[in-house]
Amino acid sequence: MARSKKKIPYISFEIFKKDLKKKNSITCFKRNSLIPLCLLNKKVFIYNGKRFPIVTITKNHLGFKLGEFSFTRRTTKTKKSV
């Protein structure tokens, strides 16, 4: 179910606590927060349950959620039977 239009978008305060001027990267455990403009061209380490894959935020990522770019499941290839 989608978030109601009248509610404001959820952005984690964990992102704003970090001093982004000193560092070019942050680690984040909250996958449900929106990507704000202050993260543009920054490296974000998003927790996927096991490790922290690196995601570089570009202009196309703005407005999406952080969890959309950190996959939690492995992709499997089906083997051909000969």
C-alpha positions in Angstrom: 0.0 0.0 0.0 1.4 3.4 -1.0 2.1 6.2 1.5 -0.7 8.8 1.7 -0.2 11.9 -0.5 -1.0 14.3 2.4 1.9 12.9 4.6 5.3 14.3 4.2 8.0 12.0 2.9 10.0 10.1 5.4 13.7 10.9 5.6 15.8 9.4 8.4 17.5 11.8 10.8 20.4 9.5 10.8 21.3 10.9 7.4 21.3 14.5 8.6 23.3 13.7 11.8 26.4 12.8 9.8 28.6 15.6 8.8 28.6 15.3 5.0 31.0 18.2 4.5 33.9 16.3 6.1 33.2 12.9 4.6 32.1 11.9 1.2 30.4 8.7 2.4 27.9 7.6 5.1 26.6 4.2 6.4 22.9 3.8 6.8 20.7 1.1 8.3 17.4 2.6 7.3 16.3 1.4 3.9 12.9 3.0 4.0 14.0 6.7 3.9 13.9 8.8 0.8 17.1 10.0 -0.8 17.4 13.8 -0.2 19.2 16.3 -2.3 22.1 16.6 0.2 23.3 13.1 -0.7 23.9 13.9 -4.4 27.3 12.6 -5.6 28.0 10.9 -2.2 28.7 7.3 -1.5 26.2 5.5 0.8 26.8 2.2 2.4 23.3 0.7 2.8 22.8 -2.4 5.0 21.2 -5.3 3.2 21.0 -7.7 6.2 24.5 -9.1 5.7 26.9 -6.5 4.4 27.1 -2.9 3.2 27.1 -2.6 -0.6 28.3 0.8 -1.9 25.8 3.0 -3.8 26.8 6.2 -5.4 23.9 8.6 -5.5 23.3 10.3 -8.8 20.7 12.7 -10.1 18.4 9.8 -11.2 18.3 8.3 -7.6 16.8 11.4 -6.0 13.3 10.8 -4.7 13.6 7.0 -4.5 14.1 5.0 -1.3 17.5 3.8 -0.2 16.5 0.2 -0.1 15.7 0.1 -3.9 19.4 0.2 -4.7 20.7 -2.3 -2.1 19.5 -5.8 -3.0 18.8 -8.3 -0.2 18.5 -11.4 -2.3 21.0 -13.1 -4.6 20.2 -13.6 -8.2 20.3 -17.2 -9.3 20.9 -18.7 -12.7 19.1 -21.8 -13.7 21.4 -24.5 -15.0 20.7 -26.1 -18.3 20.2 -29.9 -18.2 22.2 -31.6 -20.9 
